[in-house]
């Protein structure tokens, strides 16, 4: 396709309430991946937003005694505020109540409705509906006692005239699509789930409602409003210009990665590509579905009363530690239990002791022994295997980030930290410093250590932009970190002797376990 653009999306979140750390999980992951592509010099378009229509929102607003528009207008800034504090650097924020989105949804509906194959038709629907999922379920999907498998709350019987989308007609094309593109759904467990859902046979799904009015009316029958998934999924093409700027759309689409949680795989990997095929639009390149953060073995959620607001952790750990923890602790793609204890342990072990201590030791020694200046790179060979370790780790980090495996990527980066800390112990520069005849050796060792810090600052920037920026400042190169590229990290010897470094505040102050 010859594109020079990386287009990544997060789900758009329901603003029926404020975010919890489960929502922030995919926001942080998508941001780190987006920043990594920027580090590689690519043009990046990172989209996020809020999913503002539907019964769930209408009910939340009704319970508060205000109209839904006012509800979402009040709620949306509270999401953006969290993203700002989490250093989420999105390029566009879409609200499904915006006119540009209405235009795109209407165009998509018209395109599918008018495609000559009757892919949208009217019928009566009676089914078991979970308001929290905004999904109909069959009896066999439900838990014992007729509970929703996700929310474990009773489903409701709903009967109404609905327009349907003829999903059943797309099973073969979907199968062919996924069989030809093994990485179109990741991880493998989700791909298998999608393939088996398609093979079991697909049922048409309903795309409109008359039982509530908080949504976009169908252009050919305005008594009906568009049901939430047809509205929500379309955000990904709205923001790319569909319905408003066709040239832009041609350049932007398809999206490279839709980052989502595993609960919305069916909608993203089956409904969405079929809807697009029906309109003659290419499906997204990849859907990447991560697992759940769990508490007591269950999905963390407000409904389970286990939702933790990100601010509760940010105040204690800081944004960089927050981002590091969630991407490093939970194997991306699997479920993972959140616990404060594991967060404290990881913070102290890997950030305060690991990265923070390495930086402060090296910068303190540069201060004490070389008046804060980067010493000359003398005494060839003293750098040991550090250049190779940095290059190998950076290559692995890059490959893992490109494959959207941030946990494995961070493990690769941490090898640099572990090796550099061992190198300090092996070479013991603090001992050499006592012997004036070892000045050259001391100089070579500290040069290599500072050079490793330079590489680390560049490599850490996608995951911990704030801390990487502070480390970069302390190294004093005078160039903006944002202009550094992946290849700069591995060009050993870039740090100019004589550069004035400055040991600043600790990058990661220790966190006390008792204070919890
Ligand atoms: N509005 C829909 C998505 C439409 S996308 C076209 C929606 N919104 S949501 O607010 O309920 O969820 C948004 C994302 O948060 C989903 O990817 C979901 O998986 C994720 N998470 C919500 N709770 C979670 C955890 N406990 N753990 C990890 N992520 C989870 O669905």
Boltz pocket constraint, residues with backbone or C-beta under 6 A from the ligand:
constraints:
  - pocket:
      binder: B
      contacts: [[A, 10], [A, 11], [A, 12], [A, 13], [A, 14], [A, 21], [A, 22], [A, 23], [A, 25], [A, 26], [A, 51], [A, 132], [A, 232], [A, 233], [A, 234], [A, 235], [A, 259], [A, 260], [A, 261], [A, 262], [A, 263], [A, 264], [A, 291], [A, 292], [A, 293], [A, 294], [A, 299], [A, 300], [A, 301]]
      max_distance: 6.0
